[in-house]
Amino acid sequence: MTDGHRSCCTPADTPVTAGPHPAVTAAAPRERSTRGQVALPGGEFAMGDAFGEGYPADGETPVHPVRLKPFHIDETAVTNARFAAFVKATGYVTDAERYGSSAVFHLVVAAPSADILGHAATTPWWINVRGAHWRRPEGARSDITARQNHPVVHVSWNDATAYARWAGKRLPTEAEWEYAARGGLSGRRYAWGDDLTPDGRWRCNIWQGRFPHTNTAEDGYLTTAPVKSYRPNGFGLWNTAGNVWEWCADWFSPSYYAESAPQDPRGPDTGTARVMRGGSYLCHDSYCNRYRVAARSANTPESSSANLGFRCANDGGER
């Protein structure tokens, strides 16, 4: 594990021993499925940060009009139960399992001291833990028995792509993700409006307290929340802010918005990191104000961590 492209959010891995990735051979593509998805009509929206609150290196501006064709998108992030079904059907082994370790937040590590392999130099709250993966999110002494309806974590972009292929789906483009996350609200800061806690109520799973040592968990959760926590947005999507970062299909570039295609943009042709959206339970305005609906981040395709998951999309039309 090394300090990553956006290490304050999710640390990036630099594997040195892995062989060819099995994502494209895990299973034959299944027939297209819109199970668990909502159908969105597409249309035009203003994409980007209208408040000037983004980090310059993230490239959230300029705000630009985007037109999208109709598409489908999962109403929730993929759960542990659904990912387990994929693994049972295909025998798939995730990148975190293949590499032997993954990143766990320091307050929740559940592993023997021999499994603590170090931490990211500039983000010491990320611990590289041997044996941490989707089935054991905090290390060897943890499991997901009571978290079947929580989002699967420790999944790389490669893993998410393999799951989507098996499920008859695909990853959403970044533009599709933001359009869906906005829930029909134009130019708002969050998926529910401009106030973080309307009527004093938390609407997402992020950090409260002093990061990275004290989380008061006023929103109800220290780490992941069930995928149908809080309220869905105007399109019926749950937890598009906080909880876990979600992979998108696109390569990342901080300058892409200035050259983005106006119709169904799909990101740069090449890159070194893939887009992530939505923020996670570790986001806090003191260092990572990326739970805003326009916020974007990225990481390398093989990277995984305890706050990184995904949801799937599909083209429009009936099954």
N, C-alpha and C positions, 0 to 999 in steps of 0.2 A: 504494500500500500504506500502510495506517495501522495504528497500534496497535489491536489487535482486542479483542473481548469476552473472549477468553482468550489474550492475545498471547504469554504465556510458552510456549504450546503451538503454536499456529498463528496467524500474523498475519492480520488481516482486511483485505480489499480494499474500497475505496470507489470503484467505477468511475463515471466521469462521461461517457463517450462511447459506451457500448454501446447498441445498439438493442434491440428486443424479443427475448427469449431464445427460441432455437429448440428447447428441450427437448421441447415437446409436439408438434413437427412433424418431428423428425429422422427418424422412420420410423413406420409404422403399428405398433401393438402386435402382437407376435408371439403365437402360441399359447403358453399356459402351459407352462413347462419347469422340470423339477427337475434338470436336468443339473448334476452336480457338487455336489449338495446332499445333506444328511443329513436324514432324517425324525425329528422329535422329538415325543414323545408329549404335550407340554404337561403341565399339572398346576399345583400350587401351590408357590411358593417365597417365601422372604423376600428382598425387594429392598431394597438400600441398604447403607450402611456400618455394620457391627456393631462396629467397632473404634474409632470416634471419630477416624479419621485423615484424614478428608476436609477440604477447604477449605470454610469456611462459605458462601462465595459460590457454591459449586457445587451446594449443596442435595442432598447425599447422604443426608440423613435427613429424617424418621424412617424407620427400617426398617419395612416394611409388607408384609403378605401380598398376593401377586398370583397370580391364576389365569389360565392361558393355555390356549387351544385348541391342538390339535396343529398344527404348522407345519413347514416345511422351511427350511433355511438353508445357504448355501454353506459347504463345508468349509474353504475358504481365501478370502482377499481376492482380488478380481478382479486378474488378472495383466495385464502389458503385452501379452502375446500375445492374450488375449481382448478387451482393449479395442481393440487394433489391428484385430481382425476386425469389431468394431462400427463403427469409423471407416471401414474399407474398404467396408462394406455400405451405410452411410448418408451418408457425406461429412460427418459431424458435426464441428463445430469447437468445441473446449472454451472455457470462459470465459477461461482463461489465454492461449490463442491469440488470442481476440478482443480482450482488453484489452492484449495485447502484452508482458506481463511477469508474473512470479510470484515467490514468496518462496523463497530458497535459503539454506541454512545457510552461515555465513561460511567455514567451513573447507574447503568442497568446491566453491566457485564455480569454474566452468570457462567463462569468458567474457572477451572483451576488455574493457579498462577502460571503453570507451565505453558498454558495456552495463550498467554498474553505476549504477543510478538512485537509490541511497540506501538507508537502513536505517530500521527502526522506532525511534523515538526512545527508548523505554524498554526495547527488546529489540534491541540493536545487532547481535546475532548473526544476525538475519534481514536478508538483503540482497535488495532488489528488483532483479531481474535481467531486463533486456530479452531476450526470446526464450526464456526458461525456460518449458517446458511439458512435457506428458507424454512426448513423444518426446525431449526434451533436458532432462533433470531438473536438471542443474547449470548450464545455459546453453548457448550456441551451440557450444561446444567439447566437448560431451558427447553421448552417444546411449545407446540401450537395446539395442544389438545383442547384448550378452552378458547381458542382464537380462530375457529373455523370460518367465522364470518368477518374476520379482520382482513385487511389487504395483505396479500403476499408481499414480502420484502426480500431483500438480498437477491433481487433479480436484475440482471444486466439487460442492456438493450438487445443483445443477442438472444437471451432467454425469452424476453418479451416477444420478440419477433417469431421465435420458434413456437411459442404458445399460440400466438395469433394464427399462424399457418395451420396448426392442428385444429383450431377452433373454427376455421372457415371465416376468419376475420383478418384484420390488418391493424397496424397502429395508426392513430389519427395523425394527419398533418398538423403542424403547429397552428395554422390558420383555423382548421376545423376545431382544434381543441379550444382556442380562445373564443371562437364564436359560440361553441356549445357551453363553455364555462360562464359566459356572460348571461346566459339564460334569457336573452331577449332585451336586456337592459343596455341602453346605449351610453357609452362614455362614462360608466361608473367605475369607482375604485375597486369595489368588491362584487362578488356574484349576487349580492343582495342589496347593494346600494353603496353609499359613501361613508357610512358610519360603521366602525369595526364591531361595536357591540350595541346594536339598536335596542332600546328599552332595557339596557343593562344586561342583555343576554349574549352569551358567546354563540357565535354562528359557525365556528370552525375550531379545529384542533391545532393550536399553535402553542408557543411557550409563554407562560406567565411567570413573573418573578425576575430574578437576576441571572441572565445567561452567563456561563454555562453551569452554574453550581446549584441554583435554587429554582425549582419549578413548583409553584404553588398549585398547579393543576386545577385552576379555577374552572377550566372548560371541561373538567371531568376525567382527563387522561394524561398520563405521563408519557406514554409512547403511543402506539396506534390505537385508534378507535374503530369499532365496527363500521363497516362501509356505509351503513344507512343511519349514521348518527346525525344529529342536528336536523336541518330542514333541507330538502332538495331545492335547487334553483328553479327559475321560471320554466325551464325545459324539462324538469324532472330528473336532473342529474344531482347526485349526492357528492358532497365533499370535494368540490373543485377548488377549494382553498384549504391548505393545511393537510394534516394527516400524513400522506406520503406524496413525494414527488412522483410525477407520471411521465414516462418516456413518450416522446413523439417520434414520428418517422424521420423528420428532417435532420440533415446536417446543420450544425450551428455556425453562424457568422454574425458578429456584432454589427456589420455594415449591411446586412441583407435587406432590412426594411427600406433602405434608400433605392434599392434596385428590384424589389419584389414584384413579381408579375401580378397584375390586378385581378386575374381570374384564376382561382384554384391554385395558389402558389404552393410549391412543394419544397422550398428551401434550396440552398446551394447545391450544385452538382457534386461537390466533393467537400471533405472536411476531415477533422480529427476527432470531433466530439458531436454527440447527438443532443438535440434539444430535450430539456426537461421542463415541465410546467407544474404550477400549482402550489409549490412550497410544501412544507412538512410540519410535523409536530415539534420540530426544533427551531422553526423560524421565530424571530423576535425582532422588533423594530430597532433594537440597539445595534444589530449587526447584519440582519438578513430579512429585509422588508419585502420578501418575495412571495407573500401570500396574496398580494394584489393580483387582480385578474389579468393585467397586462404583463406581469413579471415573467421573466424567462431566465433560464440557466442552462447548463449543459454539462455533460461528462462523457468520457470515452466509452465506446460501446461495450467493453468488457467489464466496466466498473459495477460494483454492487455495494450496498450499504443497508443498514437497518431502517432507513427511512425512504427507500426508493422502490416504487412499484409501477403500475401501469393500468390503463384501461384500453379497450379495443374499439375500433370503428369498422365501418363497412360502407360500400357505395350505396347510393339511394336505390329506390325501387323495392318491389316485393321480394320475398325469398325465392 
